[in-house]
Amino acid sequence: MSVTRDTPLLARYAESLFWMARYLERVENTARLLDVTQTFETPGREDESWFALVRINADEACFAERGLRPGADAVKRFYLLDRANPTSIPASLDAARTNARTLRPLISTEMWMQLNVFHRDMIAIAPDALQGDRLSRLCRLLKEGVQTHTGITDGTLFRDQGWFFYQLGRLIERADQTTRLLDIRYHLLVPAAGEERRIAELTQWGAVLRGAAGYHAFRRVARPGFTPADVVAFLLADTAFPRSVLLCVEQMEWLVGQLRGRYGLRGTVPALERIEELRAALLGRQVEEIIAQGLHQFLDGVQRDLILLASEIGTAFFRDWRPLANRTVATSADNQSQST
Amino acid sequence: MTLNETDPFDAYDAGGFFCELTSPGRGDDGTAATLRSRIATIGLDALRARAAAAETELIDLGITFTVYSEATAIDRILPFDCIPRLVTATEWRKLEAGVRQRVSALNAFLHDIYHAAHIVNDGTVPAELVFGNANFRPEMRDFPVRFGTYVHICGIDIVRDSTGAFLVLEDNARTPSGVSYVVENRHLMSRTFPDLMAGMRLRPVDDYGRRLLGAMVEIAPDAVADPQVVLLSPGIYNSAYFEHVFLAREMGVPLVEGADLEVDDDHVWMRTTAGRRPVHTIYRRISDDFLDPKVFRADSLLGVPGLIGAWRRGNVTLANAVGTGVADDKAVYAYMPRIIRYYLGEDPILANVETHMCRESEALAYTLSRLEHLVVKPVGESGGYGITIGPRATRAQLEMARAALQADPSNWISQPVVSLSVAPTLTEQGIRARHLDLRPFAVTGRDTWVLPGGLSRVALKEGSLVVNSSQGGGSKDTWVLDEVQSVVGTDATP
């Protein structure tokens, strides 16, 4: 018994669903990064700690263009108040809302209403909400706003093929953000050497795990005398942790497979090949080997693969029908891009 | 109502105008009195608090239109007045029949002028008003439309004079908007004022989407078994975007933009994730000029190149048809009573406002001599722009109007000032009389269906006669009472 007909999905809707999910996932993760950075502030080296955030987002040029000098205040404002900065939280919220506006015929009223109100509240963040202990509270509100969106979406978004594009967007972004969270550790300064260094390192790895909401799960599954390599392996390749890159990649594979099998979409092969490559990169080597050869370079490689994957999906389902040059009507889609 | 609170209607004065709640002789069965006493029971403070909550909800829901200025885009709500406007069953019978008649006449007129043009050839309507009209589309000549329906969606602006007589102010036969507010206002009322509505037998408004889709399916090209209907919108930056979303959702069809469509071999396709899919009926919310850059404005980025060709080949249906603007023109309006008699052999059920066409020298002389008593309107404008209301105008404004009239008389019509009816409206001062109009919506495929009620627009400024949303108008929920009002009676006094 079913009233459901196989309804076609406009390519533009698929694209908007993908990007709405991505931008919101980005908001949540940027809030996580800000929160972690606050905990990381090395006494006496606060400016460097905060500037690490700019580096992992590859925002140095954009930051410098504004005449900003590395420092806690400047970085916080850059990501929390500056709507003109395309990687800021308000800019992501603007883009998410614009996509949601495009999707209003498709998404639930509850999804739209929550996002509309969340956007309105958060683009009006007051500068004093960035200070002291209030920053952490603000980050919590941002995370909760996105999580509320996620819950409403889970409970109300119709699960036709649009849902699969939505999930693909958020998983690609989530995997990308986990690599950035890991990367932040790479840029951090640690005290000189010895026992002091070891403890400082452990504290920082603990904070990275907390930033990804994985601290307790990690403690449950980790060996008693765990090393930093175990944390890296957990965030990159655990098969049960929701923010692990591998778990995201495996879910993407399932989603693309469903689009192919259940909805008969053609053009999934290049995307599936990219996913295969990502998996091979994550599982092909021992984590110690990755670290020895340079974690930062490895993470860069994963980020590039994710960009390629997103572009394969775009080419197959969003963009092949119209050359970019012919996109004469200004739409938000034109401005949608990776943060790198 | 507590003892120390006064009846908020004590200070209400309709000021000699016809009142949609308090004037007698409307075939009302006591509902008006019940409504009035329920409002009094709620009391002014609670009314205000709930009205504010209702407006917040509209903002949160994004039931808004966008106002663009140089650099900013602001989402505004259509202000919502929580005191509903009543239409009795007797009144609605007349309105509905009048709207049907008007739509039939508009379609017959369009069919005629795009075919043999009898009405022009025998001199009933001047040729230049039709063929010289900027909205006349020669491309439409001899083009067959299904069921002879050109105007599938029609919104007719109706006012009431001081005697309570209904008068048609304007026919909107292109892409009339506002129906989303009719339905959303009802939903909002039932959430915020369930106690006002309890037990009232109101004609429902929820059927609009189903009826509209039904008509869109009916008019699809002949050979198509399961036609694909789409709504064509200029996109998210259009001020009426919410309404487009509403209509697409209510019909359950994709909301497309021009770039989502392509024409190949005179067939229309939409671009989906699974490649292109055929499209058969397009409810377009884009004006004629922008539909097809190959035929109309070449600089249009909103339309679809080749669309008109596909339409002429009968492979896709457009609603409304191209070229309907010639029928809702303000100069043609003046001929509507004659047009109705000409095609239908009936007297108009709804009268026109007396109209002087300044293109005729007598009418021009009359208008110029009584400028301070008349409303002067440009023929081609909509949205309440370019209007001079004589009794309200300054000397300078009157002189400007006089100069404009003399420069190009045929661009102008004049009408007496209609003493628009009023309805109780919640204001800062309390419940006060404000002028309003009514725009019923008619959907026509094979037959015509009229949505019970319509959009009641209210001029929120004291004394103002301009109800347009762009100029400070708001809206009310419009309650059409069912034929049998057996349930309500009068509420017992608590």
Interface residues (C-beta under 8 A of the other chain):
Chain A: P8 L9 L10 A11 R12 Y13 A14 T98 R101 T102 R104 P105 T109 W112 M113 N116 V117 Q161 F165 L259 Y263 G264 L265 R266 F317 W321 R322 R327 T328 V329 T331
Chain B: D60 L61 G62 G235 I236 Y241 F242 V245 A248 R249 P254 L255 V256 E257 G258 A259 D260 M270 R271 T272 T273 A274 G275 R276 R277 L301 L302
